[in-house]
Amino acid sequence: MKDLPELLTLRDVLRYAVSRFNAASLSFGHGSDNAWDEAVYLALHHLHLPLDTLEPFLDARLLSSERQGLLDLIAKRVQQRLPAAYLTGEAWLRGYRFEVTADVIVPRSPIAELLDEERVPGLSLSDSPGRILDMCTGSGCLAIIAAHLWPEAEVDAVDVSEQALAVARRNVATHGLENRLELIHSNLFEQLGPERQYGLIICNPPYVNSQSMDALPPEYRHEPELALAGGNDGMDLVRRILEAAPRHLTDDGLLLLEIGHERPYFEAAFPELNPLWLATHGAEDHILLLRRTDLA
């Protein structure tokens, strides 16, 4: 993109970015939920400034090379509709940094919020669930957060995508968890022997129904379809997970499952189940809790 020397300060460039983002009707939800926060994140990351410190730098003048780099980043966000995390190669969740590539969905699951804030009945940060499974781990973000929250626990993380596991492996190494977190290539539970029993299974599976998949904004279409599409009613993998999970849960084990906007489809598919729906800061019924006794 051509240089715009009229934009002298960081404040100028941020105003320009917000105008461009709004004019292009971008979709957000991959770390930011509005144009201003997205522009601030991209700018601070590009300028190697602390992501939580904007005010002292707002009226700082930019070098022409800095301005040009930011303008190119803004143009990519608008023209290619790439999520910000794919532009920066990173995503933050509950204060933890994760490497991100287009081989994984951008970390954003509110499961992390529930774990971190001790808002899952039957779970306490002072009492380890023993062994934890993160099914459909993607970047490994939830498994890594769980390993940090329960330092005494052993954690397994499963994904069917070798490419996703390669990203997860780098994140596990960055967080220094190679000795406590095992990555397993498996189609759901297929490669898990009966000896692997878990006090907690967390799972953010592909659950988007086919009609919603067809209507996804371009930003979401950059994410791997394998990690999003859940079949006609969104429940294809959820059915398999609920069928197999009891064999791998301890007697008092818990299953924490994210299903997004699919509650009506879930209730239609599993009318016999009565899960506990857990509210997050963003929604009342995107995550459910089931005990082994509910599933057996």
C-alpha positions as CSV (number, residue, x, y, z in Angstrom):
1,M,0.0,0.0,0.0
2,K,1.3,3.5,-0.8
3,D,2.5,5.6,2.1
4,L,0.3,8.2,3.7
5,P,2.6,10.8,5.2
6,E,-0.4,12.8,6.5
7,L,-0.6,10.2,9.2
8,L,2.0,11.4,11.7
9,T,1.2,9.8,15.0
10,L,0.0,6.5,16.3
11,R,-3.3,8.1,17.1
12,D,-3.6,9.1,13.4
13,V,-3.0,5.6,12.2
14,L,-5.4,4.1,14.7
15,R,-8.1,6.5,13.5
16,Y,-7.4,5.6,9.9
17,A,-7.5,1.9,10.7
18,V,-10.8,2.0,12.5
19,S,-12.3,3.9,9.6
20,R,-11.0,1.3,7.1
21,F,-12.2,-1.6,9.2
22,N,-15.7,-0.1,9.7
23,A,-16.0,0.9,6.0
24,A,-15.1,-2.7,5.1
25,S,-17.7,-4.2,7.5
26,L,-15.1,-6.6,8.9
27,S,-16.1,-9.4,11.3
28,F,-14.4,-9.7,14.6
29,G,-14.3,-12.4,17.3
30,H,-10.8,-13.7,17.1
31,G,-9.4,-11.9,20.1
32,S,-11.2,-8.6,19.6
33,D,-14.9,-7.8,19.2
34,N,-14.6,-4.3,17.7
35,A,-12.6,-2.3,15.2
36,W,-10.8,-0.1,17.8
37,D,-9.4,-3.0,19.9
38,E,-8.3,-4.8,16.7
39,A,-6.5,-1.7,15.4
40,V,-4.8,-1.2,18.8
41,Y,-3.7,-4.8,19.0
42,L,-2.2,-4.9,15.5
43,A,-0.4,-1.5,16.0
44,L,1.1,-2.4,19.4
45,H,2.2,-5.8,18.2
46,H,3.8,-4.4,15.0
47,L,5.6,-1.7,16.9
48,H,6.9,-4.1,19.6
49,L,5.1,-2.2,22.3
50,P,3.5,-3.6,25.4
51,L,0.0,-4.9,24.4
52,D,-1.5,-3.4,27.6
53,T,0.0,0.0,27.4
54,L,-1.4,2.4,24.7
55,E,-1.8,5.9,26.3
56,P,1.9,6.9,26.5
57,F,2.4,6.2,22.8
58,L,-0.8,7.6,21.3
59,D,0.8,10.9,20.2
60,A,4.3,9.4,19.4
61,R,5.3,10.1,15.8
62,L,6.0,7.2,13.6
63,L,9.0,6.5,11.4
64,S,8.0,6.3,7.8
65,S,9.0,2.6,7.8
66,E,6.9,2.0,10.9
67,R,3.9,3.7,9.3
68,Q,4.3,1.8,6.1
69,G,4.4,-1.5,7.9
70,L,1.3,-0.7,9.7
71,L,-0.5,0.5,6.6
72,D,0.4,-2.8,4.9
73,L,-1.0,-4.7,7.9
74,I,-4.2,-2.7,7.8
75,A,-4.5,-3.3,4.1
76,K,-4.1,-7.1,4.5
77,R,-6.7,-7.2,7.3
78,V,-9.2,-5.4,5.0
79,Q,-8.4,-6.9,1.6
80,Q,-7.8,-10.5,2.7
81,R,-10.2,-10.6,5.7
82,L,-7.6,-12.5,7.7
83,P,-8.1,-12.8,11.4
84,A,-5.6,-10.6,13.3
85,A,-4.0,-13.7,14.9
86,Y,-3.1,-15.0,11.5
87,L,-1.4,-11.7,10.7
88,T,0.6,-11.6,13.9
89,G,1.2,-15.4,14.3
90,E,0.0,-15.3,17.9
91,A,-3.1,-15.3,20.1
92,W,-3.6,-14.6,23.8
93,L,-6.1,-16.4,26.0
94,R,-6.4,-15.7,29.8
95,G,-3.0,-14.1,29.7
96,Y,-1.2,-16.9,28.0
97,R,0.4,-16.5,24.6
98,F,0.1,-19.1,21.9
99,E,1.6,-19.5,18.5
100,V,-1.1,-19.6,15.8
101,T,-1.1,-20.6,12.1
102,A,-3.8,-21.3,9.6
103,D,-3.6,-25.0,10.6
104,V,-5.5,-24.2,13.9
105,I,-8.5,-22.2,14.8
106,V,-7.7,-19.0,16.8
107,P,-7.8,-19.7,20.5
108,R,-10.9,-18.1,22.1
109,S,-12.8,-20.9,23.9
110,P,-14.7,-19.6,27.0
111,I,-13.9,-23.0,28.6
112,A,-10.6,-21.3,29.6
113,E,-12.6,-18.6,31.4
114,L,-14.6,-21.1,33.4
115,L,-11.5,-23.1,34.4
116,D,-9.4,-20.1,35.3
117,E,-12.2,-18.4,37.4
118,E,-13.2,-21.7,39.2
119,R,-16.7,-21.6,37.9
120,V,-17.2,-25.3,37.1
121,P,-19.1,-27.1,39.8
122,G,-17.1,-30.0,41.2
123,L,-13.8,-28.5,40.1
124,S,-11.4,-26.6,42.3
125,L,-7.9,-25.3,41.6
126,S,-6.8,-26.5,45.0
127,D,-7.9,-30.1,44.2
128,S,-6.4,-31.7,41.1
129,P,-8.7,-33.7,38.9
130,G,-5.8,-36.2,38.4
131,R,-5.6,-36.8,34.7
132,I,-7.1,-34.4,32.2
133,L,-7.9,-34.9,28.6
134,D,-8.3,-32.1,26.0
135,M,-10.1,-33.6,23.1
136,C,-9.8,-31.7,19.7
137,T,-6.9,-29.7,21.1
138,G,-6.0,-27.7,18.0
139,S,-3.2,-25.3,19.1
140,G,-3.1,-27.0,22.5
141,C,-4.3,-23.8,24.3
142,L,-6.9,-25.4,26.6
143,A,-4.6,-28.3,27.5
144,I,-1.7,-25.9,28.3
145,I,-4.0,-23.7,30.4
146,A,-5.3,-26.7,32.3
147,A,-1.7,-27.9,32.9
148,H,-0.8,-24.5,34.3
149,L,-3.9,-24.3,36.5
150,W,-3.3,-27.8,38.0
151,P,0.5,-28.3,38.3
152,E,0.1,-31.8,39.7
153,A,-2.1,-33.1,36.9
154,E,-1.1,-35.1,33.9
155,V,-2.6,-33.8,30.7
156,D,-3.3,-35.6,27.4
157,A,-4.2,-33.6,24.3
158,V,-5.8,-35.3,21.2
159,D,-6.3,-34.1,17.7
160,V,-6.9,-35.8,14.3
161,S,-4.8,-33.1,12.4
162,E,-1.0,-33.7,12.3
163,Q,-0.6,-30.1,11.2
164,A,-2.5,-28.8,14.3
165,L,-0.4,-31.1,16.5
166,A,2.8,-29.6,15.1
167,V,1.6,-26.2,16.2
168,A,0.5,-27.6,19.6
169,R,3.9,-29.2,20.0
170,R,5.7,-25.9,19.6
171,N,3.3,-24.3,22.1
172,V,3.8,-27.1,24.6
173,A,7.6,-26.6,24.3
174,T,7.3,-22.8,24.7
175,H,5.4,-23.3,28.0
176,G,7.9,-25.9,29.2
177,L,5.3,-28.7,29.6
178,E,6.8,-31.5,27.6
179,N,7.1,-33.7,30.7
180,R,3.5,-33.3,31.8
181,L,1.5,-32.9,28.6
182,E,1.3,-35.6,26.0
183,L,0.1,-34.9,22.5
184,I,-1.7,-37.8,20.8
185,H,-2.7,-38.2,17.1
186,S,-6.1,-39.8,17.2
187,N,-9.5,-39.6,15.6
188,L,-11.3,-38.7,18.8
189,F,-10.9,-41.6,21.3
190,E,-9.7,-44.3,18.8
191,Q,-6.1,-44.3,19.9
192,L,-6.8,-44.1,23.6
193,G,-6.6,-47.4,25.5
194,P,-9.0,-48.3,28.3
195,E,-6.3,-47.6,30.8
196,R,-6.6,-43.9,30.1
197,Q,-9.1,-42.7,32.6
198,Y,-9.7,-39.0,33.2
199,G,-11.2,-37.0,36.1
200,L,-11.8,-34.1,33.6
201,I,-12.4,-34.1,29.8
202,I,-12.6,-30.7,28.2
203,C,-13.6,-30.5,24.6
204,N,-14.2,-27.7,22.0
205,P,-15.2,-29.9,19.0
206,P,-16.3,-29.0,15.5
207,Y,-20.0,-28.1,16.1
208,V,-21.1,-25.6,13.5
209,N,-24.2,-26.8,11.6
210,S,-24.1,-26.9,7.8
211,Q,-26.4,-24.0,7.4
212,S,-24.3,-21.8,9.7
213,M,-21.1,-23.0,7.9
214,D,-22.5,-21.7,4.7
215,A,-23.1,-18.3,6.3
216,L,-19.8,-17.8,8.0
217,P,-18.0,-14.5,7.5
218,P,-14.8,-14.6,5.4
219,E,-12.6,-14.3,8.6
220,Y,-13.9,-17.6,9.9
221,R,-13.5,-19.3,6.5
222,H,-9.7,-18.8,6.8
223,E,-9.8,-21.3,9.8
224,P,-9.6,-25.0,9.0
225,E,-13.0,-26.4,8.2
226,L,-12.1,-29.6,9.9
227,A,-12.1,-27.8,13.2
228,L,-15.4,-26.1,12.7
229,A,-17.9,-28.2,10.6
230,G,-20.1,-30.5,12.7
231,G,-22.4,-31.9,10.0
232,N,-26.0,-31.1,9.2
233,D,-27.0,-30.4,12.7
234,G,-23.6,-29.7,14.1
235,M,-23.7,-32.8,16.3
236,D,-21.8,-35.4,14.2
237,L,-18.7,-35.5,16.4
238,V,-20.6,-34.6,19.6
239,R,-22.6,-37.9,19.2
240,R,-19.3,-39.9,19.0
241,I,-17.8,-38.0,21.9
242,L,-20.8,-38.6,24.2
243,E,-20.9,-42.3,23.3
244,A,-17.2,-42.9,24.0
245,A,-16.6,-40.5,26.9
246,P,-18.0,-42.7,29.7
247,R,-15.4,-45.4,29.0
248,H,-12.7,-42.9,29.7
249,L,-14.1,-41.0,32.7
250,T,-13.4,-41.9,36.3
251,D,-16.5,-42.7,38.4
252,D,-16.8,-39.0,39.5
253,G,-15.4,-37.7,36.2
254,L,-16.6,-34.5,34.5
255,L,-17.1,-33.7,30.8
256,L,-16.9,-30.0,29.9
257,L,-18.2,-29.5,26.3
258,E,-18.5,-26.4,24.2
259,I,-21.3,-26.3,21.6
260,G,-21.5,-22.6,20.8
261,H,-24.9,-21.5,19.4
262,E,-26.1,-25.1,18.9
263,R,-28.1,-25.7,22.1
264,P,-31.4,-26.3,20.1
265,Y,-29.7,-28.9,18.0
266,F,-28.1,-30.5,21.1
267,E,-31.4,-30.8,22.9
268,A,-33.0,-32.3,19.8
269,A,-30.2,-34.8,19.4
270,F,-30.0,-35.8,23.1
271,P,-33.4,-35.3,24.7
272,E,-32.6,-37.8,27.4
273,L,-29.7,-35.7,28.8
274,N,-30.1,-32.9,31.3
275,P,-26.7,-31.1,31.3
276,L,-25.8,-28.2,33.5
277,W,-25.4,-25.1,31.3
278,L,-22.6,-22.9,32.4
279,A,-22.8,-19.1,31.9
280,T,-19.7,-17.2,30.7
281,H,-19.2,-13.5,30.2
282,G,-20.3,-13.8,26.6
283,A,-23.3,-16.3,26.8
284,E,-25.6,-18.3,29.0
285,D,-25.6,-21.6,27.2
286,H,-22.6,-22.2,25.0
287,I,-20.9,-24.7,27.4
288,L,-22.4,-27.6,29.2
289,L,-21.3,-29.9,32.0
290,L,-22.0,-33.6,32.2
291,R,-20.9,-36.2,34.8
292,R,-20.1,-39.7,34.0
293,T,-23.2,-40.8,35.8
294,D,-25.3,-38.6,33.4
295,L,-23.8,-40.5,30.4
296,A,-23.4,-44.1,31.6
